[in-house]
Amino acid sequence: MIHVSNLSGRLGHSLPMQSSGFLEFLAVPLLAGFLLAPMPAAAGDHDKGAPDAVRRAVEAGEIKSLADILASLRGKLPGEVAGVEIERERGRWIYEFRLVDDKGRLYEAHVDARSGEIERIKEK
């Protein structure tokens, strides 16, 4: 699992998904979190790749970039994005989004990194 970013430490904090500068706002903390993430010790049944593996998969067109995924998910998630991770599960890359809605409820959404399709959303 690669930790991409925690955008907010407060549950009630939300970010404006509709603003035109949203992706630019995310660029630095996402890149910093992505590049500075610690390497996992063991893969187990989840193949936890290095940032280079994710970068290569995006460059090869195997998966969509985080920016493309966020753009395609606009308005489809039950809250604002508070954090993102990416991991390889059973041979497939999955973006895992942590979300907070306007009532402070926490959700987790799993999105296929290749297709951009939401696989499941569950309240935490």
FISEGU-73680 format. One record per residue (C-alpha): residue number from 1; z, y, x. Coordinates in steps of 0.02 Angstrom, whole numbers. Example, Ala and Ser with C-alpha at 12.3 -4.5 7.8 and 13.67 -1.06 7.14 Angstrom:
<recs>
rec num:1, Z:390, Y:-225, X:615
rec num:2, Z:357, Y:-53, X:684
</recs>
This chain:
<recs>
rec num:1, Z:0, Y:0, X:0
rec num:2, Z:-45, Y:170, X:66
rec num:3, Z:61, Y:313, X:5
rec num:4, Z:-54, Y:459, X:-26
rec num:5, Z:62, Y:595, X:-88
rec num:6, Z:214, Y:646, X:-187
rec num:7, Z:168, Y:809, X:-267
rec num:8, Z:333, Y:848, X:-350
rec num:9, Z:512, Y:797, X:-323
rec num:10, Z:569, Y:862, X:-492
rec num:11, Z:536, Y:763, X:-650
rec num:12, Z:503, Y:915, X:-758
rec num:13, Z:377, Y:991, X:-640
rec num:14, Z:195, Y:977, X:-691
rec num:15, Z:33, Y:1029, X:-609
rec num:16, Z:-112, Y:1106, X:-704
rec num:17, Z:-246, Y:970, X:-705
rec num:18, Z:-373, Y:1086, X:-786
rec num:19, Z:-369, Y:1225, X:-656
rec num:20, Z:-524, Y:1241, X:-548
rec num:21, Z:-419, Y:1245, X:-389
rec num:22, Z:-325, Y:1084, X:-427
rec num:23, Z:-420, Y:975, X:-304
rec num:24, Z:-410, Y:1108, X:-169
rec num:25, Z:-222, Y:1120, X:-202
rec num:26, Z:-208, Y:932, X:-176
rec num:27, Z:-318, Y:921, X:-22
rec num:28, Z:-190, Y:962, X:113
rec num:29, Z:-39, Y:865, X:47
rec num:30, Z:-146, Y:716, X:-1
rec num:31, Z:-232, Y:710, X:167
rec num:32, Z:-67, Y:733, X:260
rec num:33, Z:20, Y:596, X:160
rec num:34, Z:-131, Y:483, X:177
rec num:35, Z:-144, Y:502, X:365
rec num:36, Z:43, Y:499, X:402
rec num:37, Z:86, Y:348, X:293
rec num:38, Z:182, Y:213, X:385
rec num:39, Z:92, Y:49, X:415
rec num:40, Z:161, Y:-98, X:314
rec num:41, Z:239, Y:-243, X:407
rec num:42, Z:163, Y:-386, X:305
rec num:43, Z:24, Y:-405, X:179
rec num:44, Z:89, Y:-544, X:66
rec num:45, Z:-21, Y:-566, X:-89
rec num:46, Z:-64, Y:-380, X:-83
rec num:47, Z:-181, Y:-331, X:57
rec num:48, Z:-103, Y:-167, X:112
rec num:49, Z:-238, Y:-81, X:212
rec num:50, Z:-230, Y:57, X:340
rec num:51, Z:-295, Y:231, X:304
rec num:52, Z:-449, Y:190, X:409
rec num:53, Z:-490, Y:43, X:295
rec num:54, Z:-482, Y:154, X:141
rec num:55, Z:-588, Y:288, X:226
rec num:56, Z:-719, Y:157, X:275
rec num:57, Z:-722, Y:87, X:98
rec num:58, Z:-754, Y:262, X:27
rec num:59, Z:-888, Y:301, X:157
rec num:60, Z:-974, Y:134, X:123
rec num:61, Z:-976, Y:169, X:-64
rec num:62, Z:-864, Y:20, X:-102
rec num:63, Z:-735, Y:130, X:-188
rec num:64, Z:-730, Y:305, X:-261
rec num:65, Z:-638, Y:443, X:-171
rec num:66, Z:-474, Y:507, X:-241
rec num:67, Z:-559, Y:672, X:-286
rec num:68, Z:-692, Y:580, X:-388
rec num:69, Z:-562, Y:471, X:-474
rec num:70, Z:-455, Y:622, X:-519
rec num:71, Z:-607, Y:713, X:-590
rec num:72, Z:-654, Y:563, X:-697
rec num:73, Z:-475, Y:541, X:-762
rec num:74, Z:-454, Y:722, X:-818
rec num:75, Z:-381, Y:720, X:-994
rec num:76, Z:-366, Y:529, X:-1001
rec num:77, Z:-190, Y:508, X:-930
rec num:78, Z:-27, Y:532, X:-1026
rec num:79, Z:43, Y:662, X:-907
rec num:80, Z:19, Y:756, X:-745
rec num:81, Z:-5, Y:666, X:-579
rec num:82, Z:155, Y:666, X:-476
rec num:83, Z:103, Y:541, X:-343
rec num:84, Z:-35, Y:422, X:-291
rec num:85, Z:-43, Y:262, X:-191
rec num:86, Z:-187, Y:145, X:-153
rec num:87, Z:-175, Y:-39, X:-117
rec num:88, Z:-285, Y:-191, X:-112
rec num:89, Z:-235, Y:-320, X:-242
rec num:90, Z:-322, Y:-488, X:-246
rec num:91, Z:-472, Y:-419, X:-151
rec num:92, Z:-488, Y:-259, X:-255
rec num:93, Z:-433, Y:-81, X:-214
rec num:94, Z:-319, Y:-6, X:-347
rec num:95, Z:-261, Y:174, X:-361
rec num:96, Z:-83, Y:182, X:-430
rec num:97, Z:-39, Y:349, X:-509
rec num:98, Z:137, Y:405, X:-552
rec num:99, Z:134, Y:524, X:-699
rec num:100, Z:258, Y:637, X:-787
rec num:101, Z:226, Y:699, X:-964
rec num:102, Z:288, Y:862, X:-1041
rec num:103, Z:445, Y:773, X:-1105
rec num:104, Z:491, Y:709, X:-932
rec num:105, Z:440, Y:528, X:-965
rec num:106, Z:374, Y:431, X:-815
rec num:107, Z:217, Y:325, X:-821
rec num:108, Z:122, Y:218, X:-698
rec num:109, Z:-67, Y:201, X:-713
rec num:110, Z:-172, Y:75, X:-618
rec num:111, Z:-353, Y:124, X:-593
rec num:112, Z:-491, Y:18, X:-518
rec num:113, Z:-548, Y:112, X:-362
rec num:114, Z:-727, Y:47, X:-375
rec num:115, Z:-763, Y:84, X:-557
rec num:116, Z:-635, Y:218, X:-595
rec num:117, Z:-581, Y:123, X:-752
rec num:118, Z:-400, Y:131, X:-807
rec num:119, Z:-334, Y:-47, X:-803
rec num:120, Z:-161, Y:-17, X:-872
rec num:121, Z:-35, Y:118, X:-908
rec num:122, Z:148, Y:80, X:-929
rec num:123, Z:300, Y:187, X:-959
rec num:124, Z:432, Y:170, X:-825
</recs>
